[in-house]
């Protein structure tokens, strides 16, 4: 069974297993978390960090730029 990270977290939470909090967003405007940001493309691929699908940002503007970069990578 292949689950995305947010799907697996929801499943684990259903069994009252503690997981780190996070938020699934489809645009930068939806981001509502504490800084710094860790942005992860939710794709069924191993080694996301090595493939450039994980980005880090300290500000909202940085998160916007990194989101654009992730979208560009994914659309190739």
N, C-alpha and C positions, 0 to 999 in steps of 0.2 A: 504494500500500500504506500503510495507516495503522497505525503501531506506537505503543504506549505507550512512555514513556521507558525503563522497565526492560527492555522487550522489545528495544528498539534497542541498549541497552548490552550485553545478553547476546549479541546477534548480532555486534556489533563485537568483543567480547572473544573470541568464537570465531575471529576472524581475527587475533587478537593485536594489535588496535588499542587503545592505552591510553584508558581512560575513568575519570572520577572515580568513587570508590567510593560506594556508597549501600546502602540496605537497604529492601526492601519489607516493610511490616508491615500487619497488619490490625487491630491493637489497640495501645494505648499500652504495654501490658505487654511487647510484643515489641521495643520500641525498645532497641537495644544499640549506640549510636554515641556518639562524643564530643560534648560540648556546644560551642557552641550548636547548636540543632536548626533545620533548614530542613525544613518539612513541605510536601509537594506532593501534591495530589490527582491521581491518575493517571487522567486523563480525556482523551479525544481532542478537545481544544479548544485553540485558539490563545489566547494572551494570558491564561494562567492567573493571573498576578500581578494584572493589572487586574481580572479577574473575581472576585478574592478566593479563589482556589484555591491560593495559596501563603502559608504563615504562617511566622513566625520565633519561636523561643523560646530562652531562655537556661537554663532549668531543666526538670527532669522535670515538675514541676507545671505550668509554663507550656506544655509540650508537650501535656500532658493537656487543658488548657483549649483550646488551639488546635485540637487534634484534634476535640474536641467541636464547635467552631465550624465547622470544615471539613465535618464530617458533617452539621451542620444546613443549611449552604449547599447541599450536594449533594442533600439529601433534599427540597428545595423543589419 
